[in-house]
């Protein structure tokens, strides 16, 4: 019986989230803010990729904000602010993902009329964020070769439902004895339409290609 | 209102899990199986650490089984079986953690009278598994230096409630520009009692120390 109630509850929660996501989307569109949900395992390099994109956007006079989502702490938020990005921090407490409701409140605090691009960095894992769209224009998932070569096979849904897939830290592929091409093959199998970009964020490689994939 | 119902539901689910975990624990003790819940981010090296321990245990004539928990696929299960380990696979579908109920069914399929040591490799992330004890003797969490230096600050609870903490891939600390000592410091802050082991599983370093920490 618990199982049945729990499944019904889950449906309600997901439906409520989708409604709020639509409202977030409408609000962001009203203010002409381009928005991205940045998902991916912890340590895959999400924060650094955002920082590298911001460096290039700043040079063009584009104003960027970022919402940092984590279970606890404010490490990513601090990094954003130190990088001159308009930041908001969300601590989820025990939850393994952001949701549209949490983002709605963060949006209330942001000066949307002054923002061109918004990155929302989700909680770092390849499972939970997927079912909770936040209302962004695009969803992007980041993995790194240091996580091994079985990431995609273990989390096919995460890759099947993302618009952009980034394989990061390719400079370490040799040291890790991981072949990025096998990851590429797995991604193409579950999502042939995804834009697939290989990056080495630390050394600034692949950032231009990623920005094109995000429509920048 | 949703929130309240949901919190009550969660309490029920967690209480039910704890009861089943006690039953698993009793069953494992009855058959004198030493058991370990192996948690940690994806790609942190959980599977390889288990394989390295098994190599040493085999030489001593100790019989080992492993349950591989993943959202999808059977990559880890295949690795265990190829390694000569008695294996069981659990696909959680969409769930980001194993639970005592899933493990109960896996235990039914294992020849417990022939097993001395059981590893249960949980789904790879640092959030969800914590609240669902499985009934094992000890809980161990694995992180790697390739995930950056903010792992512990982002997930204090996971480290606060683990018996053994492993910091893996220390051979890559230099290449990653991560100082393992800063991770050690963070772990000691949230859990001064945890046994803390630094390993380089790929090159077999720290395995003896880890086995001692697990009481082997």
Interface residues (C-beta under 8 A of the other chain):
Chain A: X2 X5 X6 X9 X12 X13 X16 X41 X42 X43 X70 X71 X72 X73 X75 X76 X94 X95 X96 X123 X124 X125 X126 X127 X128 X131 X144 X146 X147 X148 X150 X151 X153 X154 X155 X156 X157 X169 X172 X175 X176
Chain B: X2 X5 X6 X9 X12 X13 X16 X41 X42 X43 X70 X71 X72 X73 X75 X76 X94 X95 X96 X123 X124 X125 X126 X127 X128 X131 X144 X146 X147 X148 X150 X151 X153 X154 X155 X156 X157 X169 X172 X175 X176
